[in-house]
Amino acid sequence: MKLPKEYLLSDLLSHNVRGGMTLSYGIGEIVWMHPPVHRILGWSSKPSNFNLQRNVWRLNQISQIVNNEIFVKGEPAITDLSVLTRFPNLLFAKLINSNGLKIGIIADFVFEFKTGKIKYYLISRSNPKIPGS
């Protein structure tokens, strides 16, 4: 199955990550990005609520997306949440105007699968769970 050209980050993070047909790595949790060049490098998934370790994936490890599941090839990099929270991230960052007043929050982005380039930032003025609100 061919991967879509563009994808919404919130959709990527809401899917269950699977290796093969039986191995489940959990649901996506945090995006891994390089803000200065507006590029997504990968994401992390959380195997279970009781496990502190996280699985980190590169975008090029995605082999296919079927229904609400992402099938990956290869093994993830293993880390913990304290390391992931130190990575720069623009998701839910506040946007301010020239007067220093908050005008919105980055709620989501649309990115290219092949390059990870962020094409569009979806901005929320009030509720970050509802882009465009």
Buried (B, 14 or more C-beta within 10 A) or exposed (E): EEEEEEBBBBBBBEBBBBBEEEEBBBBBBBBBBEEEEBBBBBBBBBBEEEEEEBBBBBBBBBBEBEEEEBBBEEEBEEBEEEEBEEBEBBBEBEBEEEEEEEEBBBBBBBBBBEEBBBEEBBBBBEEBEEBEE
